[in-house]
Amino acid sequence: MTTSSSMVERAAIPALIERLEKAEGPDREIDVLLWREFGWSEIRDPERNSVTDILGPDVRVNTRTISEAIDLFLHTDANGIARAWNVPRLTASLDAALALVERVLPGWRAQFWQQRSGRWHARLIRDVHYALVTTEDEDRTRDGDDEIAGARTAPIALLIAALKAIAQTDGMQG
């Protein structure tokens, strides 16, 4: 099961970028909001090392979908929502953020660097070769797309870059 960027409401992306850019560090509310737009969780059987169920955004847990739970409880119980839907710590874990990016932006690769100030930067690069039409109507080629973002932590910088890349990709297609 994969989630494509075309399934994401375009209006959600700028709001998510804004929340991430303001984040001081890991934030379970943002994790939950990102998961609602892009995620699904696998429930694994540790004895068999196999997937036993998939929790997608439309799956009901305790009679509610994740969207219904967010509407009711996001500001009072983001941790409870995250536990119920098995939401990874996207803003805290670089591994979790990378796994999400690999799923929603297949074929893109990430680079990271940290400034002396401690601020992290992430660059996502898509290795494709496509034609680019300039304002002078002459065709030019470009070796790939890229998106760069900075934040206090590497996972948050990566998530911002991913959302910007999705917005860029959606804009090119639509």
C-alpha positions as CSV (number, residue, x, y, z in Angstrom):
1,M,0.0,0.0,0.0
2,T,1.4,3.4,-0.9
3,T,0.2,6.9,-0.5
4,S,0.8,9.2,-3.4
5,S,1.2,12.9,-3.1
6,S,-1.8,13.4,-5.4
7,M,-4.0,12.0,-2.6
8,V,-3.0,14.8,-0.2
9,E,-5.1,17.9,0.0
10,R,-3.0,20.7,-1.5
11,A,-4.4,23.1,1.1
12,A,-2.9,21.0,3.9
13,I,0.7,21.3,2.7
14,P,1.3,25.1,3.3
15,A,-0.2,24.7,6.8
16,L,2.0,21.7,7.6
17,I,5.1,23.6,6.3
18,E,4.3,26.6,8.5
19,R,3.8,24.4,11.6
20,L,7.1,22.6,10.9
21,E,9.0,25.9,10.3
22,K,7.8,27.2,13.7
23,A,8.5,23.9,15.6
24,E,11.2,24.2,18.3
25,G,11.7,20.4,18.3
26,P,9.8,17.1,18.1
27,D,6.0,17.6,18.2
28,R,3.4,14.8,18.4
29,E,0.6,17.1,17.1
30,I,2.6,17.6,13.9
31,D,3.4,13.9,13.7
32,V,-0.3,13.1,13.9
33,L,-1.2,15.7,11.2
34,L,1.5,14.4,8.9
35,W,0.4,10.9,9.4
36,R,-3.2,11.8,8.6
37,E,-2.1,13.2,5.2
38,F,0.6,10.6,4.3
39,G,0.8,7.7,6.6
40,W,-0.3,4.3,7.4
41,S,1.0,2.0,10.1
42,E,1.8,-1.7,10.0
43,I,0.9,-3.8,13.0
44,R,3.6,-6.5,13.1
45,D,3.5,-10.0,14.7
46,P,6.9,-10.2,16.3
47,E,6.9,-14.0,16.5
48,R,6.3,-14.4,12.8
49,N,7.9,-11.1,11.7
50,S,5.0,-10.4,9.5
51,V,2.4,-7.7,9.0
52,T,-0.9,-8.6,10.7
53,D,-2.9,-5.4,9.9
54,I,-2.6,-2.0,8.4
55,L,-4.0,1.1,10.1
56,G,-4.8,3.6,7.3
57,P,-6.5,7.0,7.8
58,D,-10.0,5.5,7.2
59,V,-9.6,2.6,9.7
60,R,-11.6,3.1,12.9
61,V,-9.9,2.7,16.3
62,N,-12.2,3.0,19.3
63,T,-15.1,3.9,16.9
64,R,-13.3,6.9,15.3
65,T,-11.1,7.5,12.3
66,I,-7.9,9.4,12.8
67,S,-9.5,12.6,11.3
68,E,-12.4,12.4,13.8
69,A,-10.0,11.9,16.7
70,I,-7.9,14.8,15.5
71,D,-10.9,17.0,15.3
72,L,-11.9,16.1,18.9
73,F,-8.6,15.5,20.7
74,L,-5.6,16.9,18.9
75,H,-4.7,19.6,21.3
76,T,-5.6,17.6,24.5
77,D,-4.4,14.1,23.6
78,A,-2.0,14.0,20.6
79,N,0.0,11.3,22.4
80,G,-3.1,9.2,22.8
81,I,-4.0,9.6,19.1
82,A,-0.4,8.7,18.1
83,R,-0.5,5.5,20.3
84,A,-3.9,4.4,19.0
85,W,-2.9,4.7,15.3
86,N,0.7,3.7,15.8
87,V,2.0,7.0,14.5
88,P,5.8,7.1,14.2
89,R,7.8,9.9,15.8
90,L,8.3,11.7,12.5
91,T,9.6,15.0,13.9
92,A,11.9,13.2,16.4
93,S,13.4,10.3,14.4
94,L,15.4,10.8,11.2
95,D,14.8,7.1,10.4
96,A,11.0,7.6,10.6
97,A,11.1,10.8,8.5
98,L,13.3,9.1,5.9
99,A,10.9,6.1,5.7
100,L,8.0,8.5,5.1
101,V,9.9,10.4,2.4
102,E,10.9,7.1,0.7
103,R,7.3,6.1,0.5
104,V,5.8,9.5,-0.6
105,L,8.7,10.6,-2.8
106,P,10.2,7.4,-4.3
107,G,13.4,8.0,-6.3
108,W,14.4,11.1,-4.3
109,R,17.5,11.0,-2.1
110,A,18.4,13.1,0.9
111,Q,21.5,15.1,1.9
112,F,22.0,16.8,5.3
113,W,24.3,19.4,6.8
114,Q,24.5,21.4,9.9
115,Q,25.6,25.0,10.2
116,R,27.9,26.2,13.0
117,S,24.8,27.7,14.6
118,G,23.3,24.2,15.0
119,R,20.6,24.7,12.4
120,W,20.1,21.6,10.2
121,H,19.5,21.6,6.5
122,A,18.0,18.9,4.3
123,R,18.2,18.7,0.5
124,L,16.0,16.3,-1.4
125,I,17.1,15.5,-4.9
126,R,15.2,13.6,-7.6
127,D,17.4,12.1,-10.2
128,V,15.4,12.5,-13.4
129,H,16.0,14.1,-16.7
130,Y,13.2,16.2,-18.0
131,A,12.5,19.1,-20.4
132,L,12.0,22.5,-18.8
133,V,10.3,25.2,-20.8
134,T,11.6,28.7,-20.1
135,T,9.7,32.0,-20.4
136,E,11.5,32.5,-23.7
137,D,9.8,29.3,-25.0
138,E,13.1,27.6,-25.6
139,D,13.5,24.1,-24.4
140,R,16.2,23.4,-21.8
141,T,17.0,20.2,-19.9
142,R,17.5,19.8,-16.3
143,D,19.2,16.9,-14.6
144,G,16.8,16.7,-11.6
145,D,14.7,18.4,-9.1
146,D,15.8,19.5,-5.7
147,E,14.3,21.1,-2.6
148,I,16.2,22.5,0.4
149,A,14.9,23.4,3.8
150,G,16.3,24.3,7.2
151,A,15.1,23.7,10.8
152,R,16.3,23.1,14.3
153,T,16.5,19.4,13.8
154,A,17.4,17.1,10.8
155,P,14.0,15.3,10.8
156,I,12.1,18.5,10.7
157,A,14.3,20.0,8.0
158,L,13.7,16.8,5.9
159,L,10.0,16.9,6.4
160,I,9.8,20.6,5.3
161,A,11.9,19.8,2.2
162,A,9.6,16.8,1.5
163,L,6.4,18.9,1.7
164,K,8.0,21.5,-0.5
165,A,9.0,18.9,-3.1
166,I,5.4,17.4,-3.0
167,A,4.0,20.9,-3.6
168,Q,6.5,21.5,-6.4
169,T,5.7,18.1,-8.0
170,D,1.9,18.6,-7.7
171,G,2.3,22.1,-9.2
172,M,4.2,20.7,-12.2
173,Q,1.6,18.0,-12.8
174,G,-1.5,20.1,-12.3
